[in-house]
Amino acid sequence: MRKLLNFILIAAFLVGLYSCKQHKPDTTENFNTKLQEFKKNINKVDNTITMVDSLEKQRTRINDERDAGKITDSEAKRKLDVLDSTLGRKVAKSTNLHPAKSLPDWASELGLRMPVGMELDTDYSQITSEKNDDEGFNSVVLVFKGDYNTAMKQAAIIARDAHVPLTKEYKTAFEMKEKYGEEIIKGAVYMNFELGDPIQPKYSIAITVSENGTLTISATDSKGMESHLKINNLNAPKGTDSL
């Protein structure tokens, strides 16, 4: 769940960095300027990816300690919350080039809507638009804070209205909870696509709830994003493979 959100944030960040409006002839001076900008952008990406890797490693370590019984569930939750509010928020701010405050019209037309009784976290929420030449495709990530029960109820309602199914793993977990009355996994993940499936919908939608009550709604024109990244990779300055 967290890796999916990180992927979307990094993808949007990369698009913002590699996009360029310059239409001047490639004189030697112009090329050198573009090359220096490209090097700076590569460094920014490297720093961001390093922070993401560190974030994931620390999260894994905390979860491993909890699973091994070295720390309690409440202590693990406290540590994860601190991590998210420090390094996690730093990563979010470094990748958030275009903060989002609401759902765009195209996302509303997909059946998505804002949850009730939850607060939007603008540090983690961002948007791109196909109407902007620097971005080239539609995407939105909205992150909401609130209590766990509210997040679960709102996610179910939004997923139902947008016709986004619960993933197989979580569907099985929900069925077991209903049958045996025991919650084997917290949170929820609704997705209208499967990772790695060659057949994808026009818009990839994910609605997730973490165990701390964070509700995330994301929708991306995946094919548009892939095409835009390919175009920008082709237009990147030559001779930079070793940077």
SERO-4910 file (N, C-alpha, C, O; in steps of 0.05 Angstrom, whole numbers):
BEGIN
 pado doro    nc1    nc2    nc3   cac1   cac2   cac3    cc1    cc2    cc3    oc1    oc2    oc3
  Met    A     17    -24      0      0      0      0     17     25      0     14     43    -17
  Arg    A     36     26     19     54     49     21     72     50     -4     77     72    -15
  Lys    A     82     27    -14     99     27    -37     84     37    -62     96     51    -78
  Leu    A     58     31    -64     42     41    -86     41     71    -86     44     84   -106
  Leu    A     36     83    -62     35    112    -59     62    124    -66     63    144    -79
  Asn    A     84    112    -55    110    122    -61    116    122    -91    128    141   -101
  Phe    A    107    100   -105    112     98   -134     98    121   -148    110    134   -166
  Ile    A     73    127   -141     58    148   -154     71    175   -149     73    191   -167
  Leu    A     80    180   -124     93    205   -118    119    209   -133    124    230   -144
  Ile    A    135    188   -134    161    189   -148    156    193   -178    171    208   -191
  Ala    A    137    178   -189    131    181   -218    123    209   -225    133    220   -245
  Ala    A    106    221   -209     98    249   -215    122    268   -212    124    287   -227
  Phe    A    139    262   -192    163    279   -188    181    277   -212    192    298   -221
  Leu    A    186    253   -223    203    249   -246    192    264   -270    208    277   -285
  Val    A    166    262   -274    154    276   -297    159    307   -295    166    320   -314
  Gly    A    155    317   -271    159    346   -267    187    354   -272    192    376   -282
  Leu    A    206    337   -264    234    344   -267    244    343   -296    259    360   -305
  Tyr    A    235    322   -311    245    318   -338    230    334   -359    240    337   -381
  Ser    A    206    345   -352    191    361   -371    205    387   -377    218    398   -359
  Cys    A    203    396   -401    217    421   -408    202    436   -430    193    424   -449
  Lys    A    199    463   -426    185    479   -446    204    492   -466    194    507   -484
  Gln    A    230    488   -464    248    503   -481    245    495   -510    244    471   -516
  His    A    243    515   -527    241    510   -556    263    525   -572    261    528   -596
  Lys    A    284    533   -557    306    547   -570    323    528   -585    324    504   -578
  Pro    A    337    537   -607    356    519   -621    377    509   -602    384    523   -583
  Asp    A    387    485   -607    407    474   -589    435    484   -595    451    470   -606
  Thr    A    440    510   -588    466    521   -590    483    508   -568    473    495   -550
  Thr    A    510    512   -570    527    500   -550    521    511   -522    521    496   -503
  Glu    A    515    537   -521    508    549   -495    482    537   -484    480    531   -460
  Asn    A    462    535   -501    436    525   -493    439    496   -484    427    487   -465
  Phe    A    454    480   -499    458    452   -493    472    449   -466    463    432   -449
  Asn    A    492    465   -461    506    463   -435    488    470   -412    489    458   -390
  Thr    A    471    490   -416    452    498   -395    433    475   -390    428    469   -366
  Lys    A    422    463   -411    403    440   -408    417    417   -394    405    402   -378
  Leu    A    443    413   -401    458    390   -389    462    394   -359    459    376   -344
  Gln    A    468    419   -351    471    425   -323    445    422   -308    445    411   -285
  Glu    A    423    430   -320    396    427   -307    390    397   -305    379    389   -284
  Phe    A    397    382   -325    392    353   -324    408    340   -301    397    323   -287
  Lys    A    433    348   -298    450    337   -276    438    344   -249    437    327   -231
  Lys    A    428    369   -246    415    377   -221    391    359   -215    386    350   -193
  Asn    A    375    355   -237    351    339   -234    357    310   -226    343    298   -210
  Ile    A    378    299   -238    387    272   -231    394    270   -202    387    251   -188
  Asn    A    408    291   -192    416    291   -163    391    292   -145    390    280   -124
  Lys    A    371    308   -154    347    310   -138    333    283   -137    323    275   -116
  Val    A    331    270   -160    318    244   -161    333    224   -143    321    209   -128
  Asp    A    360    224   -145    376    206   -129    372    210    -99    369    191    -84
  Asn    A    371    235    -91    367    242    -63    339    232    -54    336    222    -32
  Thr    A    319    236    -71    292    228    -64    290    198    -61    278    188    -42
  Ile    A    302    184    -81    301    154    -80    316    144    -55    307    124    -43
  Thr    A    338    157    -48    353    149    -24    335    152      1    335    135     18
  Met    A    320    174      2    302    179     25    280    158     26    273    148     47
  Val    A    269    151      2    248    131      1    258    104     10    245     90     25
  Asp    A    282     97      1    294     71      9    298     71     39    292     51     52
  Ser    A    308     92     50    313     94     79    286     91     94    285     78    115
  Leu    A    266    105     84    239    104     96    229     75     97    219     66    117
  Glu    A    231     61     74    221     34     73    236     15     91    225     -2    104
  Lys    A    263     19     92    279      2    109    272      5    139    271    -14    154
  Gln    A    268     30    147    261     36    175    233     25    181    229     14    203
  Arg    A    215     27    162    188     16    167    189    -15    169    176    -26    187
  Thr    A    206    -27    152    209    -56    153    221    -65    179    213    -85    191
  Arg    A    241    -50    189    254    -57    214    234    -56    237    234    -73    254
  Ile    A    218    -35    238    199    -32    259    178    -55    258    171    -66    279
  Asn    A    168    -61    234    149    -82    232    161   -110    239    147   -126    251
  Asp    A    186   -114    232    200   -139    239    203   -141    269    200   -163    281
  Glu    A    209   -119    282    212   -119    312    185   -126    325    184   -140    345
  Arg    A    163   -115    314    137   -121    324    130   -151    320    120   -164    338
  Asp    A    135   -161    296    129   -189    290    145   -208    307    136   -230    313
  Ala    A    169   -200    314    187   -217    331    180   -214    360    192   -228    377
  Gly    A    162   -196    367    154   -193    395    173   -176    411    171   -174    436
  Lys    A    191   -162    397    210   -144    411    197   -118    421    205   -107    441
  Ile    A    177   -110    406    162    -86    414    132    -92    412    124   -110    396
  Thr    A    115    -78    426     87    -82    425     74    -69    401     87    -53    387
  Asp    A     49    -76    395     35    -64    373     33    -34    376     36    -19    357
  Ser    A     27    -25    400     24      3    405     50     18    402     51     41    392
  Glu    A     72      5    410     99     18    408    106     19    378    118     39    369
  Ala    A    100     -2    363    106     -2    334     90     20    320    100     34    303
  Lys    A     65     23    328     48     44    316     59     71    322     60     89    305
  Arg    A     68     75    347     79    101    355    104    107    338    107    130    328
  Lys    A    122     88    335    146     92    320    140     97    290    153    114    278
  Leu    A    121     83    279    114     87    251    102    114    247    107    127    226
  Asp    A     85    123    266     73    150    264     94    172    265     93    191    250
  Val    A    114    168    282    136    188    284    152    188    258    160    209    248
  Leu    A    157    164    247    173    162    222    158    176    199    170    190    183
  Asp    A    132    171    198    116    184    177    115    214    179    115    228    159
  Ser    A    114    224    204    112    253    208    139    267    205    139    292    204
  Thr    A    161    252    203    187    264    200    198    258    172    195    275    154
  Leu    A    211    235    169    223    228    143    201    225    121    205    233     98
  Gly    A    179    212    128    157    208    109    147    234     98    142    237     74
  Arg    A    143    254    115    133    280    106    155    295     90    148    309     71
  Lys    A    180    291     97    201    303     82    202    293     53    206    308     34
  Val    A    198    266     50    197    254     24    173    265      8    176    272    -15
  Ala    A    151    267     21    126    276      8    130    305     -2    123    311    -25
  Lys    A    142    322     14    145    350      6    165    353    -17    162    370    -34
  Ser    A    186    336    -17    206    337    -38    195    328    -65    205    336    -86
  Thr    A    175    311    -65    164    300    -90    138    315    -98    129    311   -121
  Asn    A    127    331    -81    101    343    -87    105    370   -101    107    391    -89
  Leu    A    106    369   -128    110    393   -144     84    408   -148     84    433   -153
  His    A     61    394   -147     35    407   -152     15    397   -132      0    378   -137
  Pro    A     14    409   -108     -5    401    -87    -34    402    -97    -42    420   -112
  Ala    A    -50    383    -89    -78    382    -96    -96    388    -72    -89    380    -50
  Lys    A   -118    402    -77   -136    410    -55   -163    397    -58   -180    398    -40
  Ser    A   -169    385    -82   -194    372    -86   -192    354   -110   -172    352   -124
  Leu    A   -214    339   -116   -214    322   -140   -219    338   -165   -236    356   -165
  Pro    A   -204    333   -186   -209    347   -212   -235    336   -224   -244    314   -216
  Asp    A   -246    350   -244   -271    341   -256   -269    313   -268   -288    298   -266
  Trp    A   -246    307   -281   -244    281   -294   -245    258   -274   -255    237   -280
  Ala    A   -235    263   -250   -235    243   -229   -264    240   -218   -272    217   -211
  Ser    A   -278    262   -215   -306    260   -206   -323    245   -226   -341    230   -218
  Glu    A   -317    248   -252   -332    233   -273   -327    203   -271   -343    188   -282
  Leu    A   -305    195   -258   -299    167   -255   -315    155   -231   -315    131   -227
  Gly    A   -330    172   -217   -346    163   -194   -333    168   -168   -344    161   -147
  Leu    A   -308    179   -168   -294    185   -143   -306    210   -130   -317    228   -143
  Arg    A   -303    212   -104   -312    236    -89   -296    239    -64   -282    220    -55
  Met    A   -297    262    -52   -283    268    -27   -297    253     -4   -321    252     -3
  Pro    A   -281    242     15   -293    229     38   -305    249     58   -297    273     58
  Val    A   -324    240     74   -337    257     94   -324    252    121   -318    229    128
  Gly    A   -319    274    136   -308    271    163   -279    265    164   -269    255    185
  Met    A   -263    272    143   -235    268    143   -221    293    133   -232    309    119
  Glu    A   -195    297    141   -180    321    135   -159    315    113   -144    296    115
  Leu    A   -159    332     92   -140    328     70   -112    337     79   -109    358     91
  Asp    A    -92    320     73    -64    326     79    -51    336     53    -44    319     36
  Thr    A    -48    362     51    -38    373     26     -8    367     20      1    369     -2
  Asp    A      7    360     41     35    353     37     38    328     19     56    325      3
  Tyr    A     19    310     23     20    284      8      2    284    -17      4    266    -33
  Ser    A    -16    304    -19    -35    304    -41    -25    320    -65    -16    343    -61
  Gln    A    -26    309    -89    -16    323   -112    -31    315   -138    -46    296   -138
  Ile    A    -27    331   -159    -42    328   -183    -25    335   -207     -7    352   -206
  Thr    A    -31    322   -230    -20    330   -256    -43    332   -276    -64    321   -271
  Ser    A    -38    345   -298    -59    349   -318    -49    345   -346    -27    354   -352
  Glu    A    -64    332   -363    -57    328   -391    -58    355   -406    -46    357   -428
  Lys    A    -71    375   -395    -73    401   -408    -48    417   -403    -43    437   -417
  Asn    A    -31    409   -385     -6    422   -380     17    408   -395     22    384   -390
  Asp    A     30    422   -414     51    409   -430     73    398   -414     87    379   -422
  Asp    A     78    410   -391    100    401   -373     94    374   -360    112    361   -350
  Glu    A     68    367   -359     60    343   -345     50    321   -365     59    299   -365
  Gly    A     31    329   -382     23    311   -404      4    289   -399     -4    275   -417
  Phe    A     -5    285   -374    -24    264   -368    -39    271   -342    -29    287   -326
  Asn    A    -62    259   -339    -79    264   -315    -71    245   -292    -68    220   -297
  Ser    A    -68    255   -269    -65    238   -245    -72    255   -220    -69    279   -220
  Val    A    -81    241   -200    -86    255   -174    -82    235   -151    -89    212   -153
  Val    A    -70    245   -130    -67    230   -105    -77    248    -83    -67    270    -78
  Leu    A    -98    238    -69   -108    253    -46   -105    236    -21   -114    213    -20
  Val    A    -93    248      0    -88    233     25   -104    247     47   -102    271     51
  Phe    A   -119    231     62   -136    241     83   -130    229    110   -124    205    112
  Lys    A   -130    245    131   -125    236    158   -152    235    173   -170    251    169
  Gly    A   -154    215    191   -178    212    207   -177    187    223   -156    173    224
  Asp    A   -198    180    237   -198    156    253   -203    132    235   -214    134    213
  Tyr    A   -194    109    244   -193     84    228   -221     76    218   -225     70    195
  Asn    A   -241     76    236   -268     67    229   -281     85    207   -294     75    189
  Thr    A   -276    111    210   -287    130    190   -274    125    163   -287    125    142
  Ala    A   -247    121    163   -233    116    138   -243     91    124   -246     91    100
  Met    A   -247     70    140   -257     44    129   -284     48    116   -290     38     94
  Lys    A   -302     62    130   -330     65    120   -330     83     95   -343     76     75
  Gln    A   -314    104     95   -313    122     72   -301    109     48   -309    113     25
  Ala    A   -280     93     52   -267     79     30   -286     60     17   -287     58     -8
  Ala    A   -302     46     33   -321     26     22   -342     41      5   -350     31    -16
  Ile    A   -351     64     15   -372     79      0   -361     90    -26   -374     87    -47
  Ile    A   -337    101    -25   -325    113    -49   -319     91    -69   -324     95    -93
  Ala    A   -308     68    -60   -302     46    -78   -327     35    -91   -327     29   -115
  Arg    A   -348     33    -76   -374     24    -87   -384     42   -108   -392     33   -130
  Asp    A   -384     68   -103   -394     88   -123   -378     89   -148   -388     94   -170
  Ala    A   -351     84   -145   -333     85   -168   -329     57   -181   -314     54   -200
  His    A   -343     37   -170   -341      9   -180   -313     -1   -180   -303    -14   -199
  Val    A   -299      4   -158   -272     -6   -154   -272    -29   -134   -280    -25   -111
  Pro    A   -265    -53   -142   -267    -77   -125   -246    -79   -104   -224    -68   -107
  Leu    A   -252    -93    -82   -232    -99    -62   -213   -120    -74   -221   -137    -88
  Thr    A   -187   -117    -67   -168   -137    -78   -173   -164    -66   -186   -167    -45
  Lys    A   -164   -185    -79   -169   -212    -71   -160   -218    -43   -174   -231    -27
  Glu    A   -136   -208    -36   -125   -213     -9   -143   -201     12   -149   -214     33
  Tyr    A   -151   -177      9   -168   -164     29   -196   -175     29   -209   -175     50
  Lys    A   -206   -183      6   -233   -195      5   -233   -221     22   -252   -225     36
  Thr    A   -212   -237     19   -210   -261     35   -208   -254     65   -221   -268     82
  Ala    A   -193   -234     72   -190   -226    100   -216   -216    111   -223   -223    134
  Phe    A   -232   -201     95   -258   -191    104   -277   -215    109   -292   -215    128
  Glu    A   -276   -234     90   -294   -257     93   -287   -274    118   -305   -283    131
  Met    A   -262   -276    124   -253   -291    147   -262   -277    173   -269   -289    193
  Lys    A   -260   -250    172   -269   -234    195   -299   -238    200   -308   -241    223
  Glu    A   -314   -238    178   -343   -241    181   -350   -269    190   -369   -272    206
  Lys    A   -335   -288    182   -341   -316    189   -332   -323    217   -346   -337    232
  Tyr    A   -307   -315    224   -295   -323    249   -294   -300    270   -287   -305    293
  Gly    A   -300   -276    261   -300   -253    280   -273   -244    288   -270   -230    308
  Glu    A   -252   -251    272   -225   -243    279   -213   -228    256   -213   -237    233
  Glu    A   -201   -205    262   -188   -188    241   -159   -196    238   -143   -192    256
  Ile    A   -153   -209    215   -126   -219    211   -108   -198    198    -83   -200    198
  Ile    A   -120   -177    186   -105   -156    174   -121   -130    176   -145   -130    171
  Lys    A   -108   -108    183   -122    -83    185   -120    -67    158   -102    -72    142
  Gly    A   -139    -49    154   -138    -33    131   -154    -45    108   -168    -65    111
  Ala    A   -151    -33     84   -165    -43     60   -151    -32     35   -139    -10     36
  Val    A   -153    -47     14   -142    -39    -12   -162    -46    -34   -169    -69    -38
  Tyr    A   -172    -25    -47   -190    -28    -70   -175    -19    -95   -163      2    -95
  Met    A   -175    -36   -116   -161    -30   -140   -177    -40   -165   -189    -61   -164
  Asn    A   -176    -24   -186   -190    -33   -211   -170    -44   -231   -177    -47   -254
  Phe    A   -146    -51   -221   -126    -62   -239   -108    -81   -223   -109    -81   -198
  Glu    A    -92    -97   -237    -73   -115   -224    -46   -109   -234    -41   -106   -258
  Leu    A    -27   -106   -215      0    -99   -223     12   -121   -241     10   -145   -234
  Gly    A     24   -113   -263     36   -132   -281     17   -143   -303     26   -156   -322
  Asp    A     -9   -137   -300    -28   -147   -320    -25   -130   -345    -25   -105   -344
  Pro    A    -22   -143   -369    -18   -128   -394    -42   -112   -402    -40    -92   -416
  Ile    A    -66   -120   -393    -91   -106   -399    -98    -88   -375   -105    -97   -354
  Gln    A    -97    -62   -380   -102    -43   -359   -125    -24   -367   -129    -19   -391
  Pro    A   -140    -14   -348   -162      5   -354   -150     32   -362   -126     37   -358
  Lys    A   -166     49   -373   -157     76   -381   -145     90   -357   -123    102   -358
  Tyr    A   -160     89   -334   -150    101   -309   -146     80   -288   -165     65   -282
  Ser    A   -122     79   -277   -116     60   -255   -125     74   -229   -115     96   -223
  Ile    A   -143     62   -215   -153     73   -190   -146     56   -166   -149     31   -167
  Ala    A   -137     68   -145   -132     54   -120   -143     70    -96   -139     94    -95
  Ile    A   -157     56    -79   -168     69    -55   -158     52    -32   -165     28    -30
  Thr    A   -142     63    -14   -130     48      7   -134     60     34   -137     84     37
  Val    A   -134     43     54   -136     51     82   -113     38     97   -111     13     96
  Ser    A    -97     53    111    -75     41    127    -85     36    155   -106     45    163
  Glu    A    -69     22    170    -78     14    197    -79     38    217    -90     35    238
  Asn    A    -67     60    208    -69     84    226    -92    103    218    -94    125    228
  Gly    A   -109     94    199   -132    109    191   -127    129    169   -144    147    165
  Thr    A   -105    126    154   -100    144    131   -115    133    106   -111    110     99
  Leu    A   -131    149     94   -146    142     70   -132    155     46   -129    180     45
  Thr    A   -125    139     26   -112    150      2   -129    143    -23   -136    120    -27
  Ile    A   -134    163    -39   -148    159    -64   -129    167    -87   -119    190    -87
  Ser    A   -124    149   -106   -107    156   -128   -119    147   -154   -132    126   -155
  Ala    A   -115    163   -175   -125    156   -202   -104    166   -221    -96    189   -220
  Thr    A    -96    149   -240    -75    157   -259    -81    146   -287    -89    123   -290
  Asp    A    -77    164   -306    -78    155   -334    -51    142   -339    -32    154   -349
  Ser    A    -49    116   -334    -24    101   -334    -11    101   -361     14    104   -364
  Lys    A    -27     97   -382    -16     96   -409     -6    123   -417     15    126   -430
  Gly    A    -21    144   -409    -12    171   -415     14    178   -401     32    191   -412
  Met    A     17    169   -376     41    173   -361     65    159   -374     86    170   -376
  Glu    A     61    133   -382     82    118   -394     91    131   -420    115    133   -426
  Ser    A     72    140   -436     79    153   -462     94    179   -457    114    185   -471
  His    A     85    194   -437     98    220   -432    127    215   -422    145    230   -430
  Leu    A    131    195   -405    158    190   -395    176    181   -417    200    188   -418
  Lys    A    166    165   -436    182    155   -459    190    179   -476    213    180   -485
  Ile    A    171    197   -481    177    220   -498    199    237   -485    217    247   -499
  Asn    A    197    241   -458    216    258   -445    243    245   -442    264    258   -442
  Asn    A    244    218   -440    269    204   -440    283    207   -467    308    209   -468
  Leu    A    268    206   -489    279    209   -515    291    237   -519    310    241   -534
  Asn    A    278    257   -506    286    285   -509    308    293   -489    317    316   -489
  Ala    A    315    275   -471    336    282   -451    363    286   -465    368    274   -486
  Pro    A    380    303   -454    406    308   -466    422    283   -470    422    266   -452
  Lys    A    435    280   -492    451    256   -498    477    257   -482    486    278   -473
  Gly    A    488    233   -479    514    231   -466    512    234   -436    532    241   -422
  Thr    A    488    228   -424    485    231   -395    481    204   -381    475    203   -358
  Asp    A    486    182   -395    482    155   -384    499    150   -359    491    136   -341
  Ser    A    522    162   -359    541    157   -337    538    176   -314    554    174   -295
  Leu    A    519    194   -315    516    214   -294    508    201   -268    505    214   -248
***
